[in-house]
Amino acid sequence: MFDLAFHVSNETKRPYYRQLYWFMRTEIEAGRIAVGTKLPSIRELAASLQTSKTTVESAYQQLLAEGYITSKSRTGFFSLAPEETFMAPSRKQTFTAQSSTNETACRIEIDFHPAHTDTSQFPTTTWRKLFNEVWNKMDNELLLFGDPLGEGGLRQQIAEYLQQSRGVRCTPDQIVIGSGLHSSIQLLSQLLNNDEKVLAMEDPGYIKARSWFNRLSVPVIPIELEDDGLSMEGLQRSQANLVYVTPSHQFPKGMVMSYTKRKQLLQWASAQNRIIIEDDYDGEFRYTEKPIPSLQGLDMNDTVVYIGTFSKSLSSALRMNYMVLPIQLLNRLMDLRLPLDPAVSRSLQAVMERFMKLGHWETHLRRMRRVYRRKHEVLVESLRAEFGSSIVLIGYGAGLHVSVTLVDHPWSEVELIESAESVGVRVYNFPPSREHADSHSPTLYLGFGGLTPEQIHDGVRRLREVWLQH
């Protein structure tokens, strides 16, 4: 155990728990808190700092969610290596739990990770055939650097697909192929004036995106959520000139932004030439209604940056996404002449182009919708059967995870997570960055993409056994 030399500052408006979070994050990144250090318990640290347990718990939840610390069942909290902090939480935590020599450590058998997908459905035979075709017909040109914005053929296929399926209005020239959301955010940061960047973001929202913006020195202002998405009143108060949203299936809560609010958001952007970043991370998957058209498709004033990915529908291992720039930012990109390199190999782009052009992409999407619809049904039905009126489900009917709120439950989210791990199940929380959550109704998130129907049902049964024992 170590003493935490932390002192609260009364000269800032930043909440106490955020100050504690930033202090511990900085200490971990700098190596002053060594890898594997056992941290004080919530009760011990609260007593040491003479603050509430809620304050310490909120700081720990943020560090857990961003991967700076890990929690071992019945053992406590431990720091992780700084270079590991952007690894998927499930990989870090599962490794820790499974490799621990502590006799009380519990092996995680069912992982409800919101980002996991069904890798058994990857079209291996088709992909291998197309890959061989590309290499067999490859000329020397494919061995050279290609267009830094992406191969023209693939950008053409993506433009056609987005127009047909998501209502996105763009030309292939507006599309930039990237190696993931972080590469898109990094490019955007270079296109936007440093003196002007103040970003508003849904709260709770995608923690990794917030971390990437923070690391690029972009101020991030959290905006509370309402039943139909981002609070427009909160956005107006924020004085931000950029906003990052997930309107088709808010991450992590899951609500869909209403048409009225979409129009209000577009008006907010066009009034003072502001920019909206629309992350359509799982827009292909809706199970109760037709897919909702993109926010970009409603934009008549060139204010929306649209970002999509192949990670949820095909494979995250491809490290391939795409961004549609509004004309104003495309022109700025051309003017700046940034020294860009292709983010994805030309051969991989060529395979993806053929996969889409020959109709395999649409076939694969239809199959994955059927697979995930069935898993979604099993999860929702199991939760309702096991928990009844003890829970409220939010944002179900789309995507690869559901939001589960336990009504009037005496345990905190951290306690619920630890109790789930004691029976071999991992669930997740994404705490808001501000202290406005209802402590008596903890909310957790269960993904279903990487599990079988049998595992889903078994996992929910185990959760009921430990969560409803109070």
WOFEN-V525518 format. One record per helix or strand of 2 or more residues. SS is the DSSP state (a for helix, b for strand). FROM is the first residue (numbers start at 1). TO is the last residue. If there is no record, write none. Layout:
SS/FROM/TO, SS/FROM/TO
This chain:
a/16/30, a/42/49, a/53/65, b/69/72, b/76/79, a/82/84, a/89/99, b/110/111, a/119/121, a/124/137, a/140/143, a/152/166, a/172/174, b/175/178, a/181/191, b/198/203, a/207/215, b/219/226, b/229/230, a/232/238, b/242/245, a/259/271, b/275/279, a/296/298, b/304/309, a/316/318, b/321/324, a/327/336, a/346/357, a/360/390, b/391/394, b/401/406, a/413/421, b/425/426, b/443/447, a/453/467
